[in-house]
Amino acid sequence: MHNRLDEDLSFYQEMITLFERDFPAKFAGIQEALSGEDLSNVGHIAHALKGAAANLEAGRIQRTTQRIERAVAERDDKRIKNLLDELSLEFERFIAEARRSMEESAPLDTPST
C-alpha cells in the first residue's frame, strides 16, 4: 500500500491511524461475541477486519481473519480463541512495521522468515 501511496503519504498515515484506532474495538467486539456464543457476529466483525486489512495490504492480518471466518463456519470456538491471540500479535506487528515504513519508506508486511 505504501508504494501505491508514495505521492500521498498523509493519506496513508491517516488510513493507518484509523485502523490502529478502530482495531481494539473490533477485536473486543469479536471477543464479546465469542463469549456470548454469537458466532455470526464473530464472522461479521472478522470479515470487516479482513477488508480493512486488504485495503492496507496487511496480508498476515487478512489471512488470520480469513482463518477466523473458516473457524466460525466450522463452529470451532477453541480455534477461534487461538486465532484471536494470533490476530492480536499480527496487529501489533503490522502497526510497528507501518510506523517504521512511514519513517524509512520500507515495504510493509513482508513475510517472516
HELIX and SHEET records of a PDB file:
HELIX    1   1 ASP A    6  ASP A    8  5                                   3    
HELIX    2   2 LEU A    9  SER A   35  1                                  27    
HELIX    3   3 LEU A   39  ASN A   55  1                                  17    
HELIX    4   4 GLY A   59  ALA A   73  1                                  15    
HELIX    5   5 ASP A   77  GLU A  104  1                                  28    
END                                                                             
